[in-house]
Amino acid sequence: MNGRRRTRLKEARDKLSKVREEIESIREEEDEVRENMPENLQYSERYEQSEDCSRAMDNAVSSIDDAISYIEEAI
């Protein structure tokens, strides 16, 4: 791989890292909101939707981690 493509891969990796951080931040906010729900709303449909969203964001972060790892192998 030449230096130009390697540089482009590093830039892509850095962008993915920033996206990962943003998703993590949003997930943490969602978790905090869910944890602070009043008792009468806990385990409601809204609560379960929030859990589903957090789980999906965890999966997205995991997939991004995998992608970053593959990119680093290529570099």
mmJSON file of the N, C-alpha and C atoms, coordinates in Angstrom:
{"data_MODEL":{"atom_site":{
"group_PDB":["ATOM","ATOM","ATOM","ATOM","ATOM","ATOM","ATOM","ATOM","ATOM","ATOM","ATOM","ATOM","ATOM","ATOM","ATOM","ATOM","ATOM","ATOM","ATOM","ATOM","ATOM","ATOM","ATOM","ATOM","ATOM","ATOM","ATOM","ATOM","ATOM","ATOM","ATOM","ATOM","ATOM","ATOM","ATOM","ATOM","ATOM","ATOM","ATOM","ATOM","ATOM","ATOM","ATOM","ATOM","ATOM","ATOM","ATOM","ATOM","ATOM","ATOM","ATOM","ATOM","ATOM","ATOM","ATOM","ATOM","ATOM","ATOM","ATOM","ATOM","ATOM","ATOM","ATOM","ATOM","ATOM","ATOM","ATOM","ATOM","ATOM","ATOM","ATOM","ATOM","ATOM","ATOM","ATOM","ATOM","ATOM","ATOM","ATOM","ATOM","ATOM","ATOM","ATOM","ATOM","ATOM","ATOM","ATOM","ATOM","ATOM","ATOM","ATOM","ATOM","ATOM","ATOM","ATOM","ATOM","ATOM","ATOM","ATOM","ATOM","ATOM","ATOM","ATOM","ATOM","ATOM","ATOM","ATOM","ATOM","ATOM","ATOM","ATOM","ATOM","ATOM","ATOM","ATOM","ATOM","ATOM","ATOM","ATOM","ATOM","ATOM","ATOM","ATOM","ATOM","ATOM","ATOM","ATOM","ATOM","ATOM","ATOM","ATOM","ATOM","ATOM","ATOM","ATOM","ATOM","ATOM","ATOM","ATOM","ATOM","ATOM","ATOM","ATOM","ATOM","ATOM","ATOM","ATOM","ATOM","ATOM","ATOM","ATOM","ATOM","ATOM","ATOM","ATOM","ATOM","ATOM","ATOM","ATOM","ATOM","ATOM","ATOM","ATOM","ATOM","ATOM","ATOM","ATOM","ATOM","ATOM","ATOM","ATOM","ATOM","ATOM","ATOM","ATOM","ATOM","ATOM","ATOM","ATOM","ATOM","ATOM","ATOM","ATOM","ATOM","ATOM","ATOM","ATOM","ATOM","ATOM","ATOM","ATOM","ATOM","ATOM","ATOM","ATOM","ATOM","ATOM","ATOM","ATOM","ATOM","ATOM","ATOM","ATOM","ATOM","ATOM","ATOM","ATOM","ATOM","ATOM","ATOM","ATOM","ATOM","ATOM","ATOM","ATOM","ATOM","ATOM","ATOM","ATOM","ATOM","ATOM","ATOM","ATOM","ATOM","ATOM"],
"id":[1,2,3,4,5,6,7,8,9,10,11,12,13,14,15,16,17,18,19,20,21,22,23,24,25,26,27,28,29,30,31,32,33,34,35,36,37,38,39,40,41,42,43,44,45,46,47,48,49,50,51,52,53,54,55,56,57,58,59,60,61,62,63,64,65,66,67,68,69,70,71,72,73,74,75,76,77,78,79,80,81,82,83,84,85,86,87,88,89,90,91,92,93,94,95,96,97,98,99,100,101,102,103,104,105,106,107,108,109,110,111,112,113,114,115,116,117,118,119,120,121,122,123,124,125,126,127,128,129,130,131,132,133,134,135,136,137,138,139,140,141,142,143,144,145,146,147,148,149,150,151,152,153,154,155,156,157,158,159,160,161,162,163,164,165,166,167,168,169,170,171,172,173,174,175,176,177,178,179,180,181,182,183,184,185,186,187,188,189,190,191,192,193,194,195,196,197,198,199,200,201,202,203,204,205,206,207,208,209,210,211,212,213,214,215,216,217,218,219,220,221,222,223,224,225],
"type_symbol":["N","C","C","N","C","C","N","C","C","N","C","C","N","C","C","N","C","C","N","C","C","N","C","C","N","C","C","N","C","C","N","C","C","N","C","C","N","C","C","N","C","C","N","C","C","N","C","C","N","C","C","N","C","C","N","C","C","N","C","C","N","C","C","N","C","C","N","C","C","N","C","C","N","C","C","N","C","C","N","C","C","N","C","C","N","C","C","N","C","C","N","C","C","N","C","C","N","C","C","N","C","C","N","C","C","N","C","C","N","C","C","N","C","C","N","C","C","N","C","C","N","C","C","N","C","C","N","C","C","N","C","C","N","C","C","N","C","C","N","C","C","N","C","C","N","C","C","N","C","C","N","C","C","N","C","C","N","C","C","N","C","C","N","C","C","N","C","C","N","C","C","N","C","C","N","C","C","N","C","C","N","C","C","N","C","C","N","C","C","N","C","C","N","C","C","N","C","C","N","C","C","N","C","C","N","C","C","N","C","C","N","C","C","N","C","C","N","C","C","N","C","C","N","C","C"],
"label_atom_id":["N","CA","C","N","CA","C","N","CA","C","N","CA","C","N","CA","C","N","CA","C","N","CA","C","N","CA","C","N","CA","C","N","CA","C","N","CA","C","N","CA","C","N","CA","C","N","CA","C","N","CA","C","N","CA","C","N","CA","C","N","CA","C","N","CA","C","N","CA","C","N","CA","C","N","CA","C","N","CA","C","N","CA","C","N","CA","C","N","CA","C","N","CA","C","N","CA","C","N","CA","C","N","CA","C","N","CA","C","N","CA","C","N","CA","C","N","CA","C","N","CA","C","N","CA","C","N","CA","C","N","CA","C","N","CA","C","N","CA","C","N","CA","C","N","CA","C","N","CA","C","N","CA","C","N","CA","C","N","CA","C","N","CA","C","N","CA","C","N","CA","C","N","CA","C","N","CA","C","N","CA","C","N","CA","C","N","CA","C","N","CA","C","N","CA","C","N","CA","C","N","CA","C","N","CA","C","N","CA","C","N","CA","C","N","CA","C","N","CA","C","N","CA","C","N","CA","C","N","CA","C","N","CA","C","N","CA","C","N","CA","C","N","CA","C","N","CA","C","N","CA","C","N","CA","C","N","CA","C","N","CA","C"],
"label_alt_id":[null,null,null,null,null,null,null,null,null,null,null,null,null,null,null,null,null,null,null,null,null,null,null,null,null,null,null,null,null,null,null,null,null,null,null,null,null,null,null,null,null,null,null,null,null,null,null,null,null,null,null,null,null,null,null,null,null,null,null,null,null,null,null,null,null,null,null,null,null,null,null,null,null,null,null,null,null,null,null,null,null,null,null,null,null,null,null,null,null,null,null,null,null,null,null,null,null,null,null,null,null,null,null,null,null,null,null,null,null,null,null,null,null,null,null,null,null,null,null,null,null,null,null,null,null,null,null,null,null,null,null,null,null,null,null,null,null,null,null,null,null,null,null,null,null,null,null,null,null,null,null,null,null,null,null,null,null,null,null,null,null,null,null,null,null,null,null,null,null,null,null,null,null,null,null,null,null,null,null,null,null,null,null,null,null,null,null,null,null,null,null,null,null,null,null,null,null,null,null,null,null,null,null,null,null,null,null,null,null,null,null,null,null,null,null,null,null,null,null,null,null,null,null,null,null],
"label_comp_id":["MET","MET","MET","ASN","ASN","ASN","GLY","GLY","GLY","ARG","ARG","ARG","ARG","ARG","ARG","ARG","ARG","ARG","THR","THR","THR","ARG","ARG","ARG","LEU","LEU","LEU","LYS","LYS","LYS","GLU","GLU","GLU","ALA","ALA","ALA","ARG","ARG","ARG","ASP","ASP","ASP","LYS","LYS","LYS","LEU","LEU","LEU","SER","SER","SER","LYS","LYS","LYS","VAL","VAL","VAL","ARG","ARG","ARG","GLU","GLU","GLU","GLU","GLU","GLU","ILE","ILE","ILE","GLU","GLU","GLU","SER","SER","SER","ILE","ILE","ILE","ARG","ARG","ARG","GLU","GLU","GLU","GLU","GLU","GLU","GLU","GLU","GLU","ASP","ASP","ASP","GLU","GLU","GLU","VAL","VAL","VAL","ARG","ARG","ARG","GLU","GLU","GLU","ASN","ASN","ASN","MET","MET","MET","PRO","PRO","PRO","GLU","GLU","GLU","ASN","ASN","ASN","LEU","LEU","LEU","GLN","GLN","GLN","TYR","TYR","TYR","SER","SER","SER","GLU","GLU","GLU","ARG","ARG","ARG","TYR","TYR","TYR","GLU","GLU","GLU","GLN","GLN","GLN","SER","SER","SER","GLU","GLU","GLU","ASP","ASP","ASP","CYS","CYS","CYS","SER","SER","SER","ARG","ARG","ARG","ALA","ALA","ALA","MET","MET","MET","ASP","ASP","ASP","ASN","ASN","ASN","ALA","ALA","ALA","VAL","VAL","VAL","SER","SER","SER","SER","SER","SER","ILE","ILE","ILE","ASP","ASP","ASP","ASP","ASP","ASP","ALA","ALA","ALA","ILE","ILE","ILE","SER","SER","SER","TYR","TYR","TYR","ILE","ILE","ILE","GLU","GLU","GLU","GLU","GLU","GLU","ALA","ALA","ALA","ILE","ILE","ILE"],
"label_asym_id":["A","A","A","A","A","A","A","A","A","A","A","A","A","A","A","A","A","A","A","A","A","A","A","A","A","A","A","A","A","A","A","A","A","A","A","A","A","A","A","A","A","A","A","A","A","A","A","A","A","A","A","A","A","A","A","A","A","A","A","A","A","A","A","A","A","A","A","A","A","A","A","A","A","A","A","A","A","A","A","A","A","A","A","A","A","A","A","A","A","A","A","A","A","A","A","A","A","A","A","A","A","A","A","A","A","A","A","A","A","A","A","A","A","A","A","A","A","A","A","A","A","A","A","A","A","A","A","A","A","A","A","A","A","A","A","A","A","A","A","A","A","A","A","A","A","A","A","A","A","A","A","A","A","A","A","A","A","A","A","A","A","A","A","A","A","A","A","A","A","A","A","A","A","A","A","A","A","A","A","A","A","A","A","A","A","A","A","A","A","A","A","A","A","A","A","A","A","A","A","A","A","A","A","A","A","A","A","A","A","A","A","A","A","A","A","A","A","A","A","A","A","A","A","A","A"],
"label_entity_id":["1","1","1","1","1","1","1","1","1","1","1","1","1","1","1","1","1","1","1","1","1","1","1","1","1","1","1","1","1","1","1","1","1","1","1","1","1","1","1","1","1","1","1","1","1","1","1","1","1","1","1","1","1","1","1","1","1","1","1","1","1","1","1","1","1","1","1","1","1","1","1","1","1","1","1","1","1","1","1","1","1","1","1","1","1","1","1","1","1","1","1","1","1","1","1","1","1","1","1","1","1","1","1","1","1","1","1","1","1","1","1","1","1","1","1","1","1","1","1","1","1","1","1","1","1","1","1","1","1","1","1","1","1","1","1","1","1","1","1","1","1","1","1","1","1","1","1","1","1","1","1","1","1","1","1","1","1","1","1","1","1","1","1","1","1","1","1","1","1","1","1","1","1","1","1","1","1","1","1","1","1","1","1","1","1","1","1","1","1","1","1","1","1","1","1","1","1","1","1","1","1","1","1","1","1","1","1","1","1","1","1","1","1","1","1","1","1","1","1","1","1","1","1","1","1"],
"label_seq_id":[1,1,1,2,2,2,3,3,3,4,4,4,5,5,5,6,6,6,7,7,7,8,8,8,9,9,9,10,10,10,11,11,11,12,12,12,13,13,13,14,14,14,15,15,15,16,16,16,17,17,17,18,18,18,19,19,19,20,20,20,21,21,21,22,22,22,23,23,23,24,24,24,25,25,25,26,26,26,27,27,27,28,28,28,29,29,29,30,30,30,31,31,31,32,32,32,33,33,33,34,34,34,35,35,35,36,36,36,37,37,37,38,38,38,39,39,39,40,40,40,41,41,41,42,42,42,43,43,43,44,44,44,45,45,45,46,46,46,47,47,47,48,48,48,49,49,49,50,50,50,51,51,51,52,52,52,53,53,53,54,54,54,55,55,55,56,56,56,57,57,57,58,58,58,59,59,59,60,60,60,61,61,61,62,62,62,63,63,63,64,64,64,65,65,65,66,66,66,67,67,67,68,68,68,69,69,69,70,70,70,71,71,71,72,72,72,73,73,73,74,74,74,75,75,75],
"pdbx_PDB_ins_code":[null,null,null,null,null,null,null,null,null,null,null,null,null,null,null,null,null,null,null,null,null,null,null,null,null,null,null,null,null,null,null,null,null,null,null,null,null,null,null,null,null,null,null,null,null,null,null,null,null,null,null,null,null,null,null,null,null,null,null,null,null,null,null,null,null,null,null,null,null,null,null,null,null,null,null,null,null,null,null,null,null,null,null,null,null,null,null,null,null,null,null,null,null,null,null,null,null,null,null,null,null,null,null,null,null,null,null,null,null,null,null,null,null,null,null,null,null,null,null,null,null,null,null,null,null,null,null,null,null,null,null,null,null,null,null,null,null,null,null,null,null,null,null,null,null,null,null,null,null,null,null,null,null,null,null,null,null,null,null,null,null,null,null,null,null,null,null,null,null,null,null,null,null,null,null,null,null,null,null,null,null,null,null,null,null,null,null,null,null,null,null,null,null,null,null,null,null,null,null,null,null,null,null,null,null,null,null,null,null,null,null,null,null,null,null,null,null,null,null,null,null,null,null,null,null],
"Cartn_x":[0.853,0.0,0.902,0.54,1.371,0.993,1.829,1.65,0.359,-0.07,-1.3,-2.515,-2.62,-3.753,-3.68,-2.486,-2.316,-2.796,-2.458,-2.891,-4.413,-5.015,-6.472,-7.133,-6.534,-7.075,-6.97,-5.858,-5.707,-6.762,-7.033,-8.06,-9.437,-9.725,-10.998,-11.112,-10.029,-10.015,-10.303,-9.677,-9.888,-11.338,-11.941,-13.346,-14.242,-13.949,-14.731,-14.601,-13.419,-13.216,-14.065,-14.16,-14.985,-16.463,-16.9,-18.294,-18.574,-17.625,-17.768,-17.959,-17.126,-17.226,-18.586,-19.091,-20.389,-21.509,-21.461,-22.485,-22.411,-21.211,-21.041,-21.651,-21.413,-21.941,-23.473,-24.049,-25.506,-26.067,-25.405,-25.867,-25.817,-24.747,-24.633,-25.753,-26.087,-27.199,-28.506,-28.729,-29.957,-30.025,-28.91,-28.873,-29.196,-28.638,-28.871,-30.339,-30.94,-32.359,-33.194,-32.876,-33.628,-33.456,-32.248,-31.992,-32.706,-33.011,-33.67,-35.176,-35.724,-37.171,-37.867,-39.007,-39.78,-40.176,-40.381,-40.694,-41.901,-42.903,-44.116,-43.878,-42.768,-42.454,-41.429,-40.815,-39.843,-40.54,-39.923,-40.435,-41.701,-41.939,-43.022,-42.525,-43.401,-43.009,-41.862,-41.94,-40.885,-39.557,-39.607,-38.411,-37.793,-38.617,-38.12,-37.582,-38.205,-37.687,-36.305,-36.153,-34.865,-33.808,-34.163,-33.227,-32.839,-33.827,-33.559,-32.608,-32.825,-31.949,-30.52,-30.389,-29.056,-28.354,-29.099,-28.531,-28.08,-28.895,-28.54,-27.284,-27.187,-25.994,-24.764,-24.924,-23.811,-23.341,-24.298,-23.952,-23.227,-23.685,-23.032,-21.594,-21.39,-20.035,-19.153,-19.699,-18.939,-18.548,-19.476,-19.184,-18.125,-18.196,-17.183,-15.825,-15.8,-14.541,-13.947,-14.806,-14.34,-13.774,-14.479,-14.023,-12.687,-12.534,-11.258,-10.142,-10.442,-9.436,-9.011,-9.966,-9.633,-8.802,-9.153,-8.393,-6.961,-6.796,-5.446,-4.64,-5.295,-4.589,-4.09,-4.923,-4.563,-3.451,-3.409,-2.366,-1.032],
"Cartn_y":[-1.167,0.0,1.235,2.193,3.39,4.365,5.363,6.318,7.097,7.421,8.199,7.42,6.168,5.347,5.081,4.889,4.673,5.91,7.088,8.338,8.455,8.098,8.145,7.181,6.002,5.044,5.585,6.233,6.822,7.899,8.688,9.721,9.101,8.02,7.315,6.749,6.174,5.631,6.725,7.894,9.01,9.493,9.525,9.925,8.923,7.645,6.615,6.749,7.077,7.25,8.392,9.463,10.599,10.23,9.489,9.038,8.112,7.245,6.332,7.109,8.134,8.966,9.649,10.136,10.806,9.841,8.645,7.637,7.254,7.086,6.77,7.861,9.101,10.225,10.225,9.995,9.955,8.795,7.638,6.475,6.759,7.398,7.736,8.68,9.648,10.553,9.78,8.881,8.076,7.217,6.613,5.801,6.641,7.838,8.711,9.111,9.443,9.797,8.617,7.435,6.242,5.967,6.122,5.857,6.85,8.014,9.046,9.128,8.157,8.13,7.871,8.496,8.208,6.735,6.242,4.822,4.374,5.246,4.829,4.669,5.187,5.031,3.929,3.442,2.383,1.134,0.536,-0.669,-0.39,0.884,1.251,1.071,1.324,1.213,2.181,3.388,4.382,3.892,3.293,2.757,1.66,0.772,-0.334,0.162,1.187,1.78,2.375,3.005,3.588,2.493,1.384,0.265,-0.273,-0.401,-0.883,0.052,1.354,2.339,2.23,2.104,1.98,0.716,-0.359,-1.621,-1.483,-0.814,-0.606,0.261,1.277,2.127,1.353,0.474,-0.39,-1.259,-1.797,-2.622,-1.798,-0.561,0.316,0.599,0.882,1.144,-0.076,-1.24,-2.469,-2.683,-2.402,-2.542,-1.547,-0.346,0.659,0.225,-0.326,-0.832,-1.906,-2.784,-3.819,-3.184,-2.212,-1.546,-0.859,-0.193,0.477,-0.562,-1.674,-2.734,-3.256,-3.468,-3.937,-2.906,-1.654,-0.584,-0.572,-0.704,-0.711,-1.893,-3.026,-4.172,-3.831,-3.119,-2.76,-1.73,-0.889,0.152,-0.503],
"Cartn_z":[0.0,0.0,0.0,-0.835,-0.877,0.236,0.407,1.495,1.406,0.203,0.026,0.508,0.118,0.562,2.067,2.556,3.999,4.774,4.263,4.893,4.868,3.734,3.628,4.605,4.778,5.752,7.173,7.483,8.819,9.045,8.011,8.129,8.334,7.622,7.782,9.197,9.685,11.052,12.069,11.875,12.799,12.774,11.587,11.477,12.188,12.002,12.689,14.205,14.672,16.109,16.648,15.894,16.323,16.332,15.321,15.278,16.453,16.749,17.892,19.183,19.383,20.589,20.68,19.559,19.549,19.904,19.332,19.648,21.125,21.643,23.069,23.942,23.584,24.347,24.341,23.174,23.063,23.873,23.803,24.578,26.064,26.515,27.931,28.368,27.517,27.826,27.917,26.969,26.973,28.227,28.611,29.834,31.063,31.109,32.26,32.359,31.216,31.217,31.708,31.212,31.617,33.11,33.61,35.021,35.934,35.408,36.213,35.968,35.26,35.049,36.374,36.56,37.778,37.826,39.01,39.183,38.379,38.267,37.556,36.052,35.532,34.114,33.857,34.92,34.728,34.213,33.229,32.58,31.768,31.454,30.545,29.114,28.15,26.749,26.441,26.975,26.758,27.327,28.493,29.138,28.271,27.784,26.962,25.625,25.052,23.816,24.057,25.203,25.565,25.7,26.334,26.453,25.08,24.194,22.838,22.099,22.249,21.603,22.14,23.441,24.041,23.555,23.463,22.991,21.529,20.705,19.301,19.19,20.028,20.001,20.464,21.445,21.871,20.711,19.963,18.801,17.741,17.535,16.562,16.976,18.256,18.763,18.574,18.858,18.689,17.223,16.327,14.901,14.446,14.969,14.633,15.171,16.382,16.938,16.022,15.523,14.593,13.325,12.784,11.558,11.784,12.908,13.222,13.309,13.93,14.051,12.692,11.798,10.452,9.685,9.851,9.181,9.7,11.016,11.579,11.072,10.859,10.26,8.858,8.12,6.74,6.684,7.698,7.723,8.009],
"occupancy":[1.0,1.0,1.0,1.0,1.0,1.0,1.0,1.0,1.0,1.0,1.0,1.0,1.0,1.0,1.0,1.0,1.0,1.0,1.0,1.0,1.0,1.0,1.0,1.0,1.0,1.0,1.0,1.0,1.0,1.0,1.0,1.0,1.0,1.0,1.0,1.0,1.0,1.0,1.0,1.0,1.0,1.0,1.0,1.0,1.0,1.0,1.0,1.0,1.0,1.0,1.0,1.0,1.0,1.0,1.0,1.0,1.0,1.0,1.0,1.0,1.0,1.0,1.0,1.0,1.0,1.0,1.0,1.0,1.0,1.0,1.0,1.0,1.0,1.0,1.0,1.0,1.0,1.0,1.0,1.0,1.0,1.0,1.0,1.0,1.0,1.0,1.0,1.0,1.0,1.0,1.0,1.0,1.0,1.0,1.0,1.0,1.0,1.0,1.0,1.0,1.0,1.0,1.0,1.0,1.0,1.0,1.0,1.0,1.0,1.0,1.0,1.0,1.0,1.0,1.0,1.0,1.0,1.0,1.0,1.0,1.0,1.0,1.0,1.0,1.0,1.0,1.0,1.0,1.0,1.0,1.0,1.0,1.0,1.0,1.0,1.0,1.0,1.0,1.0,1.0,1.0,1.0,1.0,1.0,1.0,1.0,1.0,1.0,1.0,1.0,1.0,1.0,1.0,1.0,1.0,1.0,1.0,1.0,1.0,1.0,1.0,1.0,1.0,1.0,1.0,1.0,1.0,1.0,1.0,1.0,1.0,1.0,1.0,1.0,1.0,1.0,1.0,1.0,1.0,1.0,1.0,1.0,1.0,1.0,1.0,1.0,1.0,1.0,1.0,1.0,1.0,1.0,1.0,1.0,1.0,1.0,1.0,1.0,1.0,1.0,1.0,1.0,1.0,1.0,1.0,1.0,1.0,1.0,1.0,1.0,1.0,1.0,1.0,1.0,1.0,1.0,1.0,1.0,1.0,1.0,1.0,1.0,1.0,1.0,1.0],
"B_iso_or_equiv":[0.0,0.0,0.0,0.0,0.0,0.0,0.0,0.0,0.0,0.0,0.0,0.0,0.0,0.0,0.0,0.0,0.0,0.0,0.0,0.0,0.0,0.0,0.0,0.0,0.0,0.0,0.0,0.0,0.0,0.0,0.0,0.0,0.0,0.0,0.0,0.0,0.0,0.0,0.0,0.0,0.0,0.0,0.0,0.0,0.0,0.0,0.0,0.0,0.0,0.0,0.0,0.0,0.0,0.0,0.0,0.0,0.0,0.0,0.0,0.0,0.0,0.0,0.0,0.0,0.0,0.0,0.0,0.0,0.0,0.0,0.0,0.0,0.0,0.0,0.0,0.0,0.0,0.0,0.0,0.0,0.0,0.0,0.0,0.0,0.0,0.0,0.0,0.0,0.0,0.0,0.0,0.0,0.0,0.0,0.0,0.0,0.0,0.0,0.0,0.0,0.0,0.0,0.0,0.0,0.0,0.0,0.0,0.0,0.0,0.0,0.0,0.0,0.0,0.0,0.0,0.0,0.0,0.0,0.0,0.0,0.0,0.0,0.0,0.0,0.0,0.0,0.0,0.0,0.0,0.0,0.0,0.0,0.0,0.0,0.0,0.0,0.0,0.0,0.0,0.0,0.0,0.0,0.0,0.0,0.0,0.0,0.0,0.0,0.0,0.0,0.0,0.0,0.0,0.0,0.0,0.0,0.0,0.0,0.0,0.0,0.0,0.0,0.0,0.0,0.0,0.0,0.0,0.0,0.0,0.0,0.0,0.0,0.0,0.0,0.0,0.0,0.0,0.0,0.0,0.0,0.0,0.0,0.0,0.0,0.0,0.0,0.0,0.0,0.0,0.0,0.0,0.0,0.0,0.0,0.0,0.0,0.0,0.0,0.0,0.0,0.0,0.0,0.0,0.0,0.0,0.0,0.0,0.0,0.0,0.0,0.0,0.0,0.0,0.0,0.0,0.0,0.0,0.0,0.0,0.0,0.0,0.0,0.0,0.0,0.0],
"pdbx_formal_charge":[null,null,null,null,null,null,null,null,null,null,null,null,null,null,null,null,null,null,null,null,null,null,null,null,null,null,null,null,null,null,null,null,null,null,null,null,null,null,null,null,null,null,null,null,null,null,null,null,null,null,null,null,null,null,null,null,null,null,null,null,null,null,null,null,null,null,null,null,null,null,null,null,null,null,null,null,null,null,null,null,null,null,null,null,null,null,null,null,null,null,null,null,null,null,null,null,null,null,null,null,null,null,null,null,null,null,null,null,null,null,null,null,null,null,null,null,null,null,null,null,null,null,null,null,null,null,null,null,null,null,null,null,null,null,null,null,null,null,null,null,null,null,null,null,null,null,null,null,null,null,null,null,null,null,null,null,null,null,null,null,null,null,null,null,null,null,null,null,null,null,null,null,null,null,null,null,null,null,null,null,null,null,null,null,null,null,null,null,null,null,null,null,null,null,null,null,null,null,null,null,null,null,null,null,null,null,null,null,null,null,null,null,null,null,null,null,null,null,null,null,null,null,null,null,null],
"auth_seq_id":[1,1,1,2,2,2,3,3,3,4,4,4,5,5,5,6,6,6,7,7,7,8,8,8,9,9,9,10,10,10,11,11,11,12,12,12,13,13,13,14,14,14,15,15,15,16,16,16,17,17,17,18,18,18,19,19,19,20,20,20,21,21,21,22,22,22,23,23,23,24,24,24,25,25,25,26,26,26,27,27,27,28,28,28,29,29,29,30,30,30,31,31,31,32,32,32,33,33,33,34,34,34,35,35,35,36,36,36,37,37,37,38,38,38,39,39,39,40,40,40,41,41,41,42,42,42,43,43,43,44,44,44,45,45,45,46,46,46,47,47,47,48,48,48,49,49,49,50,50,50,51,51,51,52,52,52,53,53,53,54,54,54,55,55,55,56,56,56,57,57,57,58,58,58,59,59,59,60,60,60,61,61,61,62,62,62,63,63,63,64,64,64,65,65,65,66,66,66,67,67,67,68,68,68,69,69,69,70,70,70,71,71,71,72,72,72,73,73,73,74,74,74,75,75,75],
"auth_comp_id":["MET","MET","MET","ASN","ASN","ASN","GLY","GLY","GLY","ARG","ARG","ARG","ARG","ARG","ARG","ARG","ARG","ARG","THR","THR","THR","ARG","ARG","ARG","LEU","LEU","LEU","LYS","LYS","LYS","GLU","GLU","GLU","ALA","ALA","ALA","ARG","ARG","ARG","ASP","ASP","ASP","LYS","LYS","LYS","LEU","LEU","LEU","SER","SER","SER","LYS","LYS","LYS","VAL","VAL","VAL","ARG","ARG","ARG","GLU","GLU","GLU","GLU","GLU","GLU","ILE","ILE","ILE","GLU","GLU","GLU","SER","SER","SER","ILE","ILE","ILE","ARG","ARG","ARG","GLU","GLU","GLU","GLU","GLU","GLU","GLU","GLU","GLU","ASP","ASP","ASP","GLU","GLU","GLU","VAL","VAL","VAL","ARG","ARG","ARG","GLU","GLU","GLU","ASN","ASN","ASN","MET","MET","MET","PRO","PRO","PRO","GLU","GLU","GLU","ASN","ASN","ASN","LEU","LEU","LEU","GLN","GLN","GLN","TYR","TYR","TYR","SER","SER","SER","GLU","GLU","GLU","ARG","ARG","ARG","TYR","TYR","TYR","GLU","GLU","GLU","GLN","GLN","GLN","SER","SER","SER","GLU","GLU","GLU","ASP","ASP","ASP","CYS","CYS","CYS","SER","SER","SER","ARG","ARG","ARG","ALA","ALA","ALA","MET","MET","MET","ASP","ASP","ASP","ASN","ASN","ASN","ALA","ALA","ALA","VAL","VAL","VAL","SER","SER","SER","SER","SER","SER","ILE","ILE","ILE","ASP","ASP","ASP","ASP","ASP","ASP","ALA","ALA","ALA","ILE","ILE","ILE","SER","SER","SER","TYR","TYR","TYR","ILE","ILE","ILE","GLU","GLU","GLU","GLU","GLU","GLU","ALA","ALA","ALA","ILE","ILE","ILE"],
"auth_asym_id":["A","A","A","A","A","A","A","A","A","A","A","A","A","A","A","A","A","A","A","A","A","A","A","A","A","A","A","A","A","A","A","A","A","A","A","A","A","A","A","A","A","A","A","A","A","A","A","A","A","A","A","A","A","A","A","A","A","A","A","A","A","A","A","A","A","A","A","A","A","A","A","A","A","A","A","A","A","A","A","A","A","A","A","A","A","A","A","A","A","A","A","A","A","A","A","A","A","A","A","A","A","A","A","A","A","A","A","A","A","A","A","A","A","A","A","A","A","A","A","A","A","A","A","A","A","A","A","A","A","A","A","A","A","A","A","A","A","A","A","A","A","A","A","A","A","A","A","A","A","A","A","A","A","A","A","A","A","A","A","A","A","A","A","A","A","A","A","A","A","A","A","A","A","A","A","A","A","A","A","A","A","A","A","A","A","A","A","A","A","A","A","A","A","A","A","A","A","A","A","A","A","A","A","A","A","A","A","A","A","A","A","A","A","A","A","A","A","A","A","A","A","A","A","A","A"],
"auth_atom_id":["N","CA","C","N","CA","C","N","CA","C","N","CA","C","N","CA","C","N","CA","C","N","CA","C","N","CA","C","N","CA","C","N","CA","C","N","CA","C","N","CA","C","N","CA","C","N","CA","C","N","CA","C","N","CA","C","N","CA","C","N","CA","C","N","CA","C","N","CA","C","N","CA","C","N","CA","C","N","CA","C","N","CA","C","N","CA","C","N","CA","C","N","CA","C","N","CA","C","N","CA","C","N","CA","C","N","CA","C","N","CA","C","N","CA","C","N","CA","C","N","CA","C","N","CA","C","N","CA","C","N","CA","C","N","CA","C","N","CA","C","N","CA","C","N","CA","C","N","CA","C","N","CA","C","N","CA","C","N","CA","C","N","CA","C","N","CA","C","N","CA","C","N","CA","C","N","CA","C","N","CA","C","N","CA","C","N","CA","C","N","CA","C","N","CA","C","N","CA","C","N","CA","C","N","CA","C","N","CA","C","N","CA","C","N","CA","C","N","CA","C","N","CA","C","N","CA","C","N","CA","C","N","CA","C","N","CA","C","N","CA","C","N","CA","C","N","CA","C","N","CA","C","N","CA","C","N","CA","C","N","CA","C"],
"pdbx_PDB_model_num":[1,1,1,1,1,1,1,1,1,1,1,1,1,1,1,1,1,1,1,1,1,1,1,1,1,1,1,1,1,1,1,1,1,1,1,1,1,1,1,1,1,1,1,1,1,1,1,1,1,1,1,1,1,1,1,1,1,1,1,1,1,1,1,1,1,1,1,1,1,1,1,1,1,1,1,1,1,1,1,1,1,1,1,1,1,1,1,1,1,1,1,1,1,1,1,1,1,1,1,1,1,1,1,1,1,1,1,1,1,1,1,1,1,1,1,1,1,1,1,1,1,1,1,1,1,1,1,1,1,1,1,1,1,1,1,1,1,1,1,1,1,1,1,1,1,1,1,1,1,1,1,1,1,1,1,1,1,1,1,1,1,1,1,1,1,1,1,1,1,1,1,1,1,1,1,1,1,1,1,1,1,1,1,1,1,1,1,1,1,1,1,1,1,1,1,1,1,1,1,1,1,1,1,1,1,1,1,1,1,1,1,1,1,1,1,1,1,1,1,1,1,1,1,1,1]
}}}
